[in-house]
Amino acid sequence: GDSVTQMEGPVTLSEEAFLTINCTYTATGYPSLFWYVQYPGEGLQLLLKATKADDKGSNKGFEATYRKETTSFHLEKGSVQVSDSAVYFCALSRGSTLGRLYFGRGTQLTVWP
Amino acid sequence: GAGVSQSPRYKVAKRGQDVALRCDPISGHVSPFWYQQALGQGPEFLTYFQNEAQLDKSGLPSDRFFAERPEGSVSTLKIQRTQQEDSAVYLCASSLAEQPYTEAFFGQGTRLTVV
């Protein structure tokens, strides 16, 4: 069945460090891929998305490229800030399940000044 | 409203008690989704609606769970005879349409604790 696997956290970085959070997926067909972020005390928010192979989603300095050959959608940021501290979720959806999202278990990121 | 509204934010229930969790989607959105998020896990799909029709309820964990949306706006998730394993955050999301690439907007969730 459809599933998403994220690297386990927590991830702790100093400000301005480079961030990578790995995400791989299993799905039939051609899923759409997403990264959602949950800041402390807030609801899940869409961070970025990619709907087909080789697409790059980007937002707020974060990027992720849809790699069909490696079934991956790794999240990267060149220079993290304290305000990026949050839980990050990789997710996918398929057309046949009409918008239902399959989430990874989340990766807690803490950035220290 | 400006966003997806869920109530209550927190609910403590005694084991065996029935609970009802409310979701008020963004005005004009046709598809509310319900997810269950256990501590330290990602959200797991429960069910979703398109307008008044419940199109997929395959994620409901048992027959103690059911959802309704009688008038096509507010959706309610009901859990009968709650058990400790039902303790989780219940998230509601809504989107303009059921297309897979349409952004889903999430509420802040209801944290249910069964004691």
Interface residues (C-beta under 8 A of the other chain):
Chain A: V4 Q6 P31 S32 Y36 E42 G43 L44 Q45 L46 K49 T51 F89 A91 S93 R94 G95 T97 L98 G99 R100 L101 Y102 F103 G104 R105 G106
Chain B: G3 V4 S31 F33 Y35 G40 Q41 G42 P43 E44 F45 Y48 L55 D56 G59 L91 A93 S95 A97 E98 Q99 P100 Y101 T102 E103 A104 F106 G107 Q108 G109
